[in-house]
């Protein structure tokens, strides 16, 4: 299919205009050429993902986390990002990142997780980078923990709050969103779900009386792959084959 059509579809799903100012969504590597035949959907670029793209004969990767996020000061085989860049260009694989624009877009990461947790009509929070909603039926915090654990793939949770606390309203920020805790508090939520929550934000949640679940960066965002793949397949303009990455994994293992 024509690459320009693919880029238009991607911008329709998650407009780049929604991206945060500090973000770097959009084309990361453009290897040229007008046609795209097979598209790999992945959370991020790793050696395993590149191996998979080569093995699956994919010439385009759509990922969530940008490969080029901070300034790249050198491109060399012994530097992780540099090595990825060299490999991708050598293999002729272009890369497009749909990051905070997909978090904020209707039907994106936040909406997907809110729906999985039982809220079909979430509202924007903190300028759209997070969501807030109400459960159809209130549950105990213990029950809510179980729902979050299932929705996030049983990847491991850090929690704080009373197990019998009734949860009616909650907020979600997929990825790393501890800084939006106060926005959630001002809206009177009973629980807040995010990843990579810092120690002091967790202490603040305790003092504010908000139940908190840190489901991890990976746990709250791996859903990007099935979600983006589904949205691309649903668009009749997409004639390239869509391949969901099977090589992703949480970089952390957990032990007690």
Buried (B, 14 or more C-beta within 10 A) or exposed (E): BEBEBBBEBBBEBBBBEBBBEEBBBBBBBBBEEEEBEBBBBBBBBBEBBBEBBBEBEBBBBBBBBBBBBEEEEEEEEEBEBBBBBBBBBEBEBBBBBBBBBBBBBEBBBBBBBBBBBBBEEBBEBBEBBBBBBBBEEEBBBBBBBEBBBEBBBEBBBEBBBEEEBBBBBBBBBBBBBBBBBBBBBEEEBBBBBBBBBEEEBBEBBEEBEBBBBBBBBBBBBBBBBEBBBBBBEEBEEBEBBBBBBEBBEBEEEEEE
